[in-house]
């Protein structure tokens, strides 16, 4: 999510929705009583016009006072319902109800009486998730390599390498050594970039089989880096090859798979610690709330289901506020994913503790 304007003194923030994840953050940020201004459509039938239908939909900018926020099926859209507070006079809809449909590409202005520290943190995290790179993409063959940094709305070519070639096509031994040196240089480059950007994934793409050979080289050299690597095919070892896999949705798929894998790993760590009986983990709303109140929580895993369910939303928000106050990290898991469903079976929230807490 891009923050286009921010005036905390007036309580006004204007944002641009870049992806589906932004809708999730907005569902936490937008509250009843807020004023939301956005472009929308509204049926309009001029007075005195004799028409059988209810009028045509016209584009218009409205400001509504929020009464309710609904997340669409599978989180693909956000519906904000409320009362119209500002609208063109000719529409004659002041004080009437209207709903704004927010989706990727939407721009909206949020005005609050005041922004709590927790809501500002949500806004910052949403902005960081967009600006920070999610994936390093490498288009390569045995002659060239191009590395690009991919965030939610930008593809930035970072650096390119060219392999050395022997002038004697019969000297396979020399060429093999040169290929090895090319792989070493590229591996060192990726290690530096991974340290700088902390990407969610590294995607190797290009024609032929060199990308698979390089993936095996990385696995031998750096198993930790290799755990981030996924290999996909494209027709070119250039920037156009990277755009090719982007258009196919491969980048998003790989990043999501690795994110789910990381969530699953965290839950396995939790279950392993729970089986030890060390007292350094706990689960359930009551138990985790108690641990938070004592400042004992190091890391909290929370199901998105608790945030979207009206009966648990306030308690879930209170726990996130306690995380901020006690400097505990938190991660929100999608309840539609397999790790999210496992978390739901544990009460929707678990915590890794700094020290044991007696119940």
Secondary structure, 3 states (H helix, E strand, C coil): CEEEEEECCCCEEEEECCCHHHHHHHHHHCCCCCEEEEEEEEEECCCCCCCCCCCEEEEEEEEEEEEEEEECHHHCCEEEEEEEEECCHHHCCCCCEEEEEECCCCEEEEECCCCCHHHHHHHHHHHHHHHCCCEEEEEECCCEEEEEEECCCCEEEEEEEECCCCCCCCCHHHHHHHHHHHHHHHHHHHHHHHHHHCCCEEEEEECCCHHHHHHHHHHHHCHHHHCCEEEEECCCCCHHHHHHHHHCCHHHHHHHHHHHHHHHHHHHHHHHHHHHCCCCEEECHHHHHHHHHCCCEEEEEEEHHHHHCCCCHHHHHHHHHHHHHHCCEEEEECCCCHHHHHHHHCCCEEEEECCCCCC
